Structures are given as C-alpha cells and as structure tokens.
Amino acid sequence: MSVVKAFKPQRSKAYSFWEGLGIAESDALVGNSVREGFTTYAYDQILARTKLSRTKFQQFTHIPVSTIKRRLEKQERFSTQESDVMYRLALLMKLATDMFDDEDTALAWMEEATYGLGGKRPLDMIATTVEFEQVKDLIGRIEHGVFS
C-alpha cells in the first residue's frame, strides 16, 4: 500500500513586492502600517523602487522636504496622511508593473501625460484618493481592453 502525501505549496523565498518595501502583506496589516506610519526604511525602499529623486518624490506626494528631512534624521515614522500617499505611490508602481509585466515600462508610463487621465501623468494623481481612483480605473480599463 503506497502512502499518498498531500501537496503543500511552498512559500516563495523571494520577497513579495510589499515585503520588499518593508510594508505588511495583507490588506488588514497594510491598513495598520499606514495608520501607524511608514518607517524611514519603507520610504527609502519606495524611493529606490520608483527611481524617483527626493525632489520628484516631494513634488508628487506633497510631503514637505523639511518633514522628510526631519523624519530621516530622527528616524521617525511618517504620519498616517504621509504614509497614505506613499502607499498610493507604491500601489501605482505595483499596478503599473503588473499591467505592463515590466518595471521599466511601468516607470516610464507613470511619468507620461496620459490621454485617459485628461493629459495628466499618473504620478500627478497620487496626492489625493479621488484622483488616484481615476488612475486605478484607467489601469483596470486598459487591462480589460476597454478604451472608451
């Protein structure tokens, strides 16, 4: 009599997108991370992953340079509101990369004026939830082939 072992998928040893940024994986934990405030490590990882300069990061997130500098010097957590916009930036990066299956193409698209966004760049629309929802909607329409 042979013994049949149940299949157990192995967890990938490679970090997920979120783990690589120092942000919790599940929706509930991401919410907690945003509420508690992102660490300076998460800031550094988001900056590196998006390949944005500190100046461009500030331009798109509207987090004052003095605030960023203070948080980095004192190793303080970012506020809930600052973390929220940083989360939208990271999510944009993830959604665009998933859409194009290529990180470099996603980065280029994020900085291009886009017809479907009224000529705005996706990065210009991360500062508010309302505008970011428009970007997410556009990505969904592109992924499903809806161009109207």
Summary of the structure (lengths in Angstrom):
residues: 148
radius of gyration: 17.8
end to end distance: 61.1
largest distance: 70.9
contacts: 385
relative contact order: 0.11
helix: 64%
strand: 0%
